[in-house]
């Protein structure tokens, strides 16, 4: 589940967990690294006064939306997402495969046949995930360079830097 992207007509910033409505104005809130309550002011998250070490009582928890399940298409390249150590499919985890076809499984669910460098595999849709976009790869690499020390708002900054052409992958990494 992910937080909604728009709340009461206002774009929800990355990392926001609650909202405080004041007439037409909507302030978004989240918890900082030390547990302090932060409010979005302009483009920066700033701490609320110390008396707000808990969520303000009149703030509203932002609703969650159902995440869409990834459905691979025949002929599409994707990755196997199977982290379970059952010995059978585990060796395929993270392998790039091409979807060859779709059929009905024992319980009526759709099963996808795929082929990759490690051979053939058949899994339900939940066993696959799309390939990462160049944007996702670049932002992940930037976060890794910073030793994963970024909080949610800083990750939002990394995404914004990429979107504005200010963050690029170096040395042809992917």
C-alpha positions as CSV (number, residue, x, y, z in Angstrom):
1,X,0.0,0.0,0.0
2,X,1.2,3.5,-0.9
3,X,0.1,6.9,0.3
4,X,-2.3,8.7,-2.2
5,X,-0.7,11.1,-4.6
6,X,-3.4,13.8,-4.2
7,X,-5.3,14.7,-1.1
8,X,-8.2,17.2,-1.0
9,X,-6.9,18.7,-4.3
10,X,-3.3,19.1,-3.0
11,X,-0.3,17.2,-4.3
12,X,1.1,14.9,-1.6
13,X,4.8,15.3,-1.1
14,X,7.1,12.2,-0.9
15,X,7.2,10.8,2.6
16,X,4.1,12.6,4.0
17,X,2.1,10.5,6.4
18,X,-0.5,13.0,7.8
19,X,-2.2,16.2,6.8
20,X,-3.4,19.2,8.7
21,X,-6.2,21.2,7.1
22,X,-6.6,24.9,7.9
23,X,-9.4,26.3,5.7
24,X,-8.1,26.0,2.1
25,X,-4.5,25.4,3.3
26,X,-3.3,21.9,3.7
27,X,0.0,21.2,5.6
28,X,1.6,17.8,5.2
29,X,3.4,16.1,8.1
30,X,5.9,13.3,8.6
31,X,8.2,12.0,11.3
32,X,11.9,12.8,11.1
33,X,14.9,10.5,11.8
34,X,14.7,11.3,15.6
35,X,11.0,10.9,15.7
36,X,10.2,14.6,15.6
37,X,7.2,15.8,13.6
38,X,8.2,17.7,10.5
39,X,6.0,20.0,8.3
40,X,6.6,20.8,4.7
41,X,7.2,24.5,4.3
42,X,7.9,25.4,0.7
43,X,10.3,22.8,-0.5
44,X,11.8,21.8,2.9
45,X,10.7,19.7,5.8
46,X,11.0,21.7,9.0
47,X,10.5,20.6,12.6
48,X,7.3,21.7,14.4
49,X,7.8,23.3,17.9
50,X,8.9,20.8,20.6
51,X,5.3,20.6,22.0
52,X,4.5,18.6,18.9
53,X,6.6,15.5,19.7
54,X,3.4,13.6,18.7
55,X,1.1,14.1,15.7
56,X,-1.1,17.2,16.2
57,X,-4.5,15.9,17.4
58,X,-6.4,17.5,14.6
59,X,-4.1,16.1,11.8
60,X,-5.5,13.4,9.5
61,X,-3.8,10.2,8.5
62,X,-3.4,10.2,4.7
63,X,-5.3,7.4,3.0
64,X,-3.5,4.6,1.4
65,X,-4.2,3.3,-2.2
66,X,-3.9,-0.2,-3.4
67,X,-0.7,-0.9,-5.3
68,X,-1.4,-2.2,-8.8
69,X,-0.1,-5.7,-9.3
70,X,2.4,-5.9,-12.2
71,X,1.0,-8.0,-15.0
72,X,3.7,-9.1,-17.5
73,X,2.9,-9.1,-21.2
74,X,3.9,-11.8,-23.7
75,X,7.2,-10.8,-25.3
76,X,8.1,-8.4,-22.5
77,X,11.4,-8.6,-20.7
78,X,11.2,-8.4,-16.9
79,X,12.9,-9.7,-13.8
80,X,12.1,-12.8,-11.7
81,X,11.1,-11.7,-8.1
82,X,11.3,-14.9,-6.1
83,X,13.4,-14.4,-2.9
84,X,12.1,-17.6,-1.2
85,X,14.7,-20.2,-0.5
86,X,12.9,-23.3,-1.7
87,X,15.7,-24.5,-3.9
88,X,13.5,-24.7,-7.0
89,X,13.0,-21.1,-8.1
90,X,15.5,-19.3,-5.8
91,X,18.3,-19.5,-8.4
92,X,16.1,-17.5,-10.8
93,X,15.7,-14.5,-8.4
94,X,16.8,-11.3,-10.1
95,X,17.3,-13.0,-13.5
96,X,16.1,-11.1,-16.6
97,X,13.6,-13.2,-18.6
98,X,11.4,-12.9,-21.6
99,X,7.7,-13.8,-21.1
100,X,6.9,-16.5,-23.6
101,X,3.2,-17.2,-22.9
102,X,0.4,-17.3,-20.4
103,X,-1.9,-20.2,-19.3
104,X,-4.3,-21.0,-16.5
105,X,-2.9,-22.6,-13.4
106,X,-4.3,-25.3,-11.1
107,X,-6.3,-22.8,-9.0
108,X,-7.4,-20.7,-12.0
109,X,-4.7,-18.1,-11.6
110,X,-2.7,-17.0,-14.6
111,X,0.7,-18.6,-14.9
112,X,3.4,-17.1,-17.1
113,X,6.1,-19.1,-18.9
114,X,9.4,-17.3,-19.3
115,X,12.9,-17.9,-20.6
116,X,16.2,-16.4,-19.4
117,X,19.9,-17.2,-19.1
118,X,19.2,-19.8,-16.4
119,X,16.5,-21.7,-18.5
120,X,12.7,-21.8,-18.4
121,X,10.4,-20.9,-15.5
122,X,6.7,-20.7,-14.9
123,X,5.3,-18.5,-12.1
124,X,2.2,-16.4,-11.3
125,X,2.3,-12.6,-12.1
126,X,3.5,-11.9,-8.5
127,X,6.8,-13.8,-9.4
128,X,7.8,-11.1,-11.8
129,X,8.6,-7.4,-11.7
130,X,9.3,-4.8,-14.4
131,X,12.9,-3.8,-15.4
132,X,14.0,-0.7,-13.6
133,X,13.8,2.5,-15.6
134,X,16.9,4.6,-16.2
135,X,15.5,7.1,-13.6
136,X,15.2,4.4,-10.9
137,X,18.7,3.0,-11.6
138,X,20.2,6.5,-11.4
139,X,18.4,7.4,-8.2
140,X,19.2,4.0,-6.6
141,X,22.9,4.5,-7.5
142,X,22.9,8.0,-6.0
143,X,21.4,6.7,-2.8
144,X,23.8,3.8,-2.6
145,X,26.8,6.3,-3.0
146,X,25.4,8.2,0.0
147,X,25.3,4.9,2.0
148,X,21.5,4.8,2.1
149,X,21.6,7.6,4.7
150,X,18.9,9.6,3.1
151,X,15.5,10.0,4.7
152,X,12.3,10.1,2.6
153,X,12.5,13.8,1.9
154,X,16.1,13.5,0.7
155,X,15.2,10.7,-1.6
156,X,12.5,13.0,-3.0
157,X,15.3,15.5,-3.6
158,X,17.3,12.9,-5.5
159,X,14.2,12.1,-7.7
160,X,13.7,15.9,-8.3
161,X,17.4,16.3,-9.3
162,X,17.0,13.4,-11.8
163,X,13.8,14.8,-13.2
164,X,15.4,18.2,-13.8
165,X,18.4,16.6,-15.6
166,X,20.8,17.4,-12.7
167,X,21.6,13.8,-11.7
168,X,23.2,11.4,-14.2
169,X,24.8,7.9,-14.0
170,X,28.6,8.1,-14.2
171,X,30.9,5.7,-16.0
172,X,28.2,3.9,-18.0
173,X,27.0,1.9,-14.9
174,X,23.5,0.4,-15.0
